[in-house]
Amino acid sequence: VQLQASGGGLVQAGGSLRLSCAASGRTFSSYAMGWFRQSPGKEREFVSALRWTGGSSYYADFVKGRFTISRDNAKNTVYLQMNSLKPEDTAVYFCAAKEPDSRGFDYWGQGTQVTVSS
């Protein structure tokens, strides 16, 4: 299983970015996909997740109303649209995949840096 995250960059506060996570290596139809982030000196934290084949999406409180997770089944890609970015959103963002019966996320991408300037 390979997860390739991209789309990070430098943006001013209030701006937007869209992260992409391209998945390959197997069929992800029953997997949950998620985004996490890690800032320097902090632990990795959950940002958002959804099931590959529909159902509910989930967001951390600090991104609700600003970030939107979505997927393109045909492209095996999950997106994270980030609007109204704040300096505190600066972090390395990781995508991850969770097998149906797993208690945690099993596969991780390499991360993409998001930097929000004030």
C-alpha positions as CSV (number, residue, x, y, z in Angstrom):
1,V,0.0,0.0,0.0
2,Q,1.3,3.4,-1.0
3,L,-0.1,6.8,0.0
4,Q,1.3,9.9,-1.7
5,A,0.4,13.2,-0.2
6,S,0.9,16.4,-2.0
7,G,-0.4,20.0,-2.2
8,G,1.3,21.6,0.7
9,G,3.0,25.0,0.5
10,L,3.3,28.5,1.9
11,V,0.1,30.5,2.2
12,Q,-0.9,33.7,4.0
13,A,-3.4,33.6,6.8
14,G,-6.9,33.5,5.5
15,G,-5.8,31.7,2.4
16,S,-6.6,28.2,1.1
17,L,-4.8,25.0,0.1
18,R,-6.0,21.7,-1.2
19,L,-4.1,18.6,-0.2
20,S,-4.3,15.4,-2.2
21,C,-3.6,11.8,-1.1
22,A,-3.2,9.3,-4.0
23,A,-3.6,5.7,-2.8
24,S,-2.3,2.7,-4.6
25,G,-1.5,-1.0,-4.1
26,R,-4.9,-2.4,-3.3
27,T,-8.6,-1.7,-3.5
28,F,-9.6,0.8,-0.9
29,S,-13.4,0.4,-1.2
30,S,-13.9,-0.6,2.5
31,Y,-11.1,1.5,4.0
32,A,-11.4,4.7,6.1
33,M,-9.0,7.5,5.0
34,G,-7.8,10.2,7.2
35,W,-5.6,13.3,7.6
36,F,-3.4,14.0,10.5
37,R,-0.9,16.7,11.2
38,Q,2.1,17.3,13.3
39,S,3.7,20.6,14.4
40,P,7.2,20.9,15.7
41,G,7.4,19.8,19.4
42,K,3.8,18.4,19.3
43,E,2.3,15.0,18.9
44,R,0.6,14.0,15.7
45,E,-3.1,14.9,15.9
46,F,-6.2,13.9,14.0
47,V,-7.6,16.3,11.5
48,S,-10.3,14.6,9.5
49,A,-11.5,11.2,8.2
50,L,-14.1,9.5,6.0
51,R,-15.0,6.1,4.7
52,W,-13.9,5.4,1.2
53,T,-17.4,4.3,0.0
54,G,-19.4,7.0,1.7
55,G,-20.9,7.5,5.1
56,S,-20.0,10.1,7.6
57,S,-17.0,12.4,7.6
58,Y,-15.3,13.4,10.8
59,Y,-13.4,16.6,11.8
60,A,-11.4,17.8,14.7
61,D,-13.1,20.7,16.4
62,F,-10.3,23.1,15.4
63,V,-11.0,22.6,11.7
64,K,-14.8,22.3,11.6
65,G,-16.3,24.8,9.2
66,R,-12.9,25.5,7.6
67,F,-11.7,22.1,6.2
68,T,-13.5,19.7,4.0
69,I,-12.5,16.1,3.3
70,S,-13.6,14.4,0.1
71,R,-12.7,11.6,-2.3
72,D,-12.5,10.7,-5.9
73,N,-13.1,7.0,-6.2
74,A,-12.1,6.9,-9.9
75,K,-8.7,8.4,-9.0
76,N,-8.2,6.6,-5.7
77,T,-7.5,10.0,-4.2
78,V,-8.6,11.7,-1.0
79,Y,-8.6,15.5,-0.7
80,L,-8.5,17.9,2.1
81,Q,-9.7,21.4,1.2
82,M,-8.4,23.9,3.7
83,N,-9.9,27.3,3.8
84,S,-9.5,30.3,6.2
85,L,-6.1,29.0,7.2
86,K,-4.5,30.2,10.4
87,P,-0.8,30.3,11.4
88,E,-1.6,27.6,14.0
89,D,-2.5,25.3,11.1
90,T,1.2,25.2,10.2
91,A,2.3,21.5,10.3
92,V,3.3,18.5,8.3
93,Y,0.1,16.9,7.1
94,F,-0.1,13.2,6.7
95,C,-2.7,11.0,5.0
96,A,-3.5,7.6,6.3
97,A,-5.6,4.5,5.5
98,K,-7.4,2.3,8.0
99,E,-8.4,-1.3,7.3
100,P,-12.0,-2.1,8.2
101,D,-11.3,-4.2,11.3
102,S,-8.3,-2.3,12.5
103,R,-8.4,-0.1,15.6
104,G,-6.0,2.4,14.2
105,F,-4.7,3.7,10.9
106,D,-2.5,1.1,9.3
107,Y,-0.8,2.9,6.4
108,W,0.8,6.4,6.3
109,G,2.0,8.7,3.6
110,Q,5.1,10.7,3.8
111,G,3.6,14.0,4.7
112,T,3.4,17.4,3.1
113,Q,4.4,20.7,4.7
114,V,1.8,23.4,5.2
115,T,3.0,26.8,6.3
116,V,0.6,29.6,7.1
117,S,2.2,33.0,7.5
118,S,0.6,35.8,9.6
